[in-house]
Amino acid sequence: MRAPEPEALDGDAPAGGARRKIIHVDMDAFFASVEQRDNAELRGRPVAVGGSSERGVVAAASYEARKFGVRSAMPSVTAKRKCPELIFVTPRFDVYKAVSLQIREIFAEYTPLIEPLSLDEAYLDVTENLQGVASATEIAEQIRAKIRRLTHLTASAGVSYNKFLAKLASDHRKPDGLFVITPKMGTRFVETLPVETFQGVGPATAAKMKRLGIETGLDLRARPLAFLQQSFGKSGEAYYWISRGVDERPVRADRVRKSIGAENTFPRDLFEFEAMCEALRPVLAKVWRHCEASDIRGRTITLKVKYADFKQITRSRSGEDVIASLADLERLSLGLLAPLLPVKKGVRLLGVSLSSLSQARVKDRGQLALAL
């Protein structure tokens, strides 16, 4: 089915902010798709980018692998158990970065307002664009066609009047899809969605919402602002507005990353140090994958711990030199975690972030292998 024509974006303005034309472009299973593109033997087969060792973690999974429940950040042993035919491929970040630059050049043909989120996704503001194309959907179609022609890869795109809805739209018809959420559609579209599909609503928050009887965007919109602020703190106001399809954040082309981080909420509370170490490994692998992909390193490491009662603490450590390997990142993270044991309350979430960022030094490159 063809997406609605973008002229509908010129309809009723959304409440709470000026009308924009925003595109969110998300490459389909990017790392795995590059590997399948470059190796014909992998096409149509379940592929995981990452290490197959006992301590390995899946960095990306092809759609064939996802059918078996294989997901990024999953321990490799779990992925192999879910899909015995899974093929593991060593990451090639230099190749992924080169393809990402090709895609970024395509974006730049249409607008200077590009906000990259990672190697494989970005927001574009095409309200005023370099090609003088009035239709945001037409621009998204042209971009997807050029990506396919030049890289032999597919991309999904979402078009809407704000970033929140554009992201939801790009997810709506993956893979290789295009969807438009117009101002008249926005509120109705959001009200039908499960709350766990919203950005910023992780498993723990979704579970808490469901305990409060909030399962959909409509349920969320029915709650007063004061109730959401009391229940979810400073995030409550954001939930209030996104349930109404309102997001006033601009696309920031000059956004400077101040930190790189990842976290994971566990299905059951953890009490033992070994269990916490095991749970941290996918988190650390994700952080280091961002470091490798962006050629960025950090001097300051911060460990985030959230307990069963939702009390949260952080512990940080800064060094004179940047953290140069995943092994160092793991060693320092566990060094921050160990003094917190034993715990009286279970740990429900662990996170790690790096700050005091700088570009990786050339002389470090030889020792920066991703130990997945």
N, C-alpha and C positions, 0 to 999 in steps of 0.2 A: 504494500500500500504506500502510495506517495505521501510524503509529509505535507501538512497544510502549507499553503503559499505564504511567504513571509510578509506580504502586504498586510496580512491580518495583524502583524505587530504594530501597525499604525492605527489600530482600533483603540478601545478605551484604555487609558493609561492606568497602570497598576496603582493601587493606593500606596502612599508612603514614599514615593520617590519618582524621579524623572525617568522617562522612558529611554531605554538603551536597546541596542541590538548586539547581543552577546552570543558568541559561538564557543562551545567547549568541544575540543577535538581530543579524542582518546584513541590511541592506536590499539588494535585488537591483539591481545596476548603478545605484546611487542617482542620481548626477548625470544620467546619460543617461536614466534612467527618468523623472525630473522633467521633462526637456525633452520627452520623448515624450508625457507626460501633458498638458503645456500647449500642445503644437502637434500637432494631429491629422495634419498632413502628414508628421511624423517617425515615426509609429507603424508598426511592422513593417519599418522601414528601418534600414540600418546607420548608426549615429550615433556620432560622437566629440565629446566635450566638450573643447575646447582650441583652439589656433590652427593654421591651415592653412599658415602661412608656412614657409619653409625651415628656420627656427630653432624652429618650433613643436613642442610636445610634447602627446601625448594625456593628458588628465587623467582621463578615464573613457570607457569604450566600452560601447555597448549589446550585448545578447546577439547581435543580428543581426550586429554588427561582429565580435564575438569568434569567430564561426564562420569568419571569414577569417584569424584569427590576430592581430587587432588587440588590443592590451593597453594598460593605463595605463602611463605613463612611456615609451612608445615614441615615437621621433621621428615627427613628422607625415608627413614624406616617406616613411618606411618604411610607415606605416599606409596611406597613399594608394596605395602600390605594391601592397600586399597586397589592398586593397579599393578599386578605382578608383571605385566608386559611393558611397564613404564621404562622409557629410555632416558637416561640422564646424560646431559650435555654440559660440558664445562663452560662457564660464562665467558663471553668475549666482549668486554666493556668498550674496548676501542672501536669495535665494529658498531655496537649499539649507539655510541656517541656520534660516530660519523653519519649514520642514518638519521639520527635525531637532528643533526645540523642541516641535512638535506630538507627535512620536513620544516624546520624553522625558517629556512630560506623561502619556502613556499608561502608560509604565513606572512612573511615580510613583504611579499608582493601585494598584499591586500591592506595591511595596517601596521603601523609602528606600535600599536597598543597590544602587545603580546605579553602575557604573564605565564611563563612556564611553571608547571607544578612539579614536573619530573622530566625524564628523557622522553616519555611517551604521552604526555598530555599537557594541554595549555588552554588558557582562556584567551579569546580575541575579542576586542571591542571593534565592531565594524560599523558603528553608527555613522561615522564619516570615514570612508575607506578610499584607498589610493586608486582603485579602479572605477570609482564613481558608480558602483552597482547598487541600486536601491534595495534589492532583495537580499536579505541576510541568508535566506535559505539557498539562493542561487550561489552566493559566495561559498557556503558550506559544501554545496555539490561540486563546485569547481575545485575546491581544495581537496576534497576526497578523491576526485578523478585524477588530479595531478599527483597526489601521493601514490595512488595505485600505478600510474603510468611510469613514474620516475623511480619508485622503490620496489614495486611489485608486492606491496603490502596493503592491507586494508585498514581503514580508520572508521570509527563511528563518530558522529557529531550530533550535538544538541544545540538548538537555537532557541533563545528566549530573550526576555527583557531584563534578566538579572543572572548573576553567576550561579546562585543556588539552583534555579530552575533549568539553566542550560546544562548543568552537571547531571541533574536528574534525567533530562531529555536524552543526553548521550548514552546513558545507561539503559534507556528504555528499549532500544532495538538492537542491542549488541548481539553478535558481531556484524560489522559491515552495514550499519544502519544509520538512518538520519531521522530525527524527530524534532518537531517544533512545538513549543508551548507558548501560545499567544497570551496577551493580557486577559482576554476573556476566558481563557482556559485555565489560567494559573491556579486560582483558588480551588476550583473543582478538581483539578489534577492532583493537587497536594492532599486533599481531604480523603482520597481513596487509598493512599499509600500506607503501608505499615511503617511505624515510626522507626524501625531499625534500618530503613533505607535512607534516612535523612543523614546528611553530613553532620558529624559531631555527636551522633547518638550511637554509642558503642553498645556491646552486649550487656554490660552492667546497667547502663542508663536505660536501655530498652526494657530490661527485666524490671527495673524500679517503676518505669512508666506503666507497665502492664499490671503491676501490683496495685497501682493507683487507678486502674481502669482505663488507661490511655493506650490504645492499640493502633490507632490510625491518626492521620493528620486531622481528620474531623474531630476526633476525641481530644486531640491536643488543642485545637482551636477553641473548643468549648470551655477550656479552663482559663480563669482570670489570670492576668499578669502577676498579681500578688501571690497567687497560689503557686505558679510556676517558679517565681523567684524564691519563695520559701522552700520549695521542694528541691530545686536544682541550682540554687545559688545564682551566680552571675550568668550562667548559661540559660537561665529561665527566660530572660528577655529575648535572647536569640531564638529560642524555641517558639515563643509567642509570635514573633514576626514571621518566621519561615512557615509556620502553619497557615499563615495568611498569604503566602507567596511573595513576601516582601524581603528584599535583600539589597541594601544600598551600597554595598562594597563596590568600589570601582575596580576596573582591570588596571593593575599597576605594572607598567612595563619596567619601572626602575626598582622593583621590589628587591631589597637586599636581604638574603637569608642570614639570620642571626644565629640560628641553631639548626641542628639536624637531630631528629629524635624519633623514637618509636616506643610503643608500649603495648601490653597485652593484658586483658582481663581474663581471669581463669574461671572455668566452669565450676570449680570448687576451691575453697580456701586452702592455701598451702601453709604448712607448719615446719617442714623439714628443709634444711639447707640444701641437700642434694636435689630435692624436688624443685626448689627455687632456681638452682643453677641450671637444671635442665630446661626449665620454663624460660629462662633468660636467653638461651642460645638463639632461638629464632628472632628475638628482639634485636640482639646484637648483630646478627647477620643482616637484618634489614637496615640498620643504621650504617653498617659498613658498606652495604651495597650502594646506598646513597653517596657515601664518601667516594667510593670508586667511580661511580658514574659521573660525578660532578668534579672530580679531581680536587676535592676540598678535604682538609683535615682540621681537627680542633685540638686546642690545648686544655680545655676544661671539660671534664666529664661530670654529669649529674645523674644520680640514681634517684628515681621516684618510687615510693612505696605507698600503696594504699591498703589499709587494713579492712577487716570485715565490717567494722563500724563506720567505714568511709573516712576515717581520719587519715590524713595524707602527710607524709614527711618527705623531705629531699635531703640528699647528702652529696656534696660536690668536692672535687679535687682538681687543682690546676697545676700544670707543669710548665717548665720553661720551654720545652719542645712539644711539638704536636704529637699526637698518638699516631704511630706509624704502621700499625698492623692490627688485624682483628684479634690476634692473640693478646696483644697489649690491651686492647679495649676490654676483652673478657677478663684479663687479670685485674685490671683496675676496677672494673664493675664489681667483681666478686670481693675485692678488697673493701669496697664501700658497703657491701651487703653483709659481710661476715660479722662485723661488730654489732649488728642489729639483732642477732640471734643469741639465745632462743627467743621466740615470740610467744606472748600470751594470747594475742589475738591473731587469727589467721590472716594471711596476706592474700588479697583478692586481685591486686594489680601490681605489676612491675614495669617500669619504664626506664630507658636510658637515653640521654641526649648529650650532644657535643656542642660546645659554644667556643668563643674566641677563635673563630674560623679563619682560615687562610688557604690560599691555593697550595696544592701539594708541591713540594720541591722536587725538581727533576732528579736529584741524586737519590731520593727515596724510592723511585719507581721500581727498582729491582726487587724490593722487599715487600711490595704491596699486593701480593697474591691474595685472592679472596679464598680463605680457608673454609669452604662450605662442606 
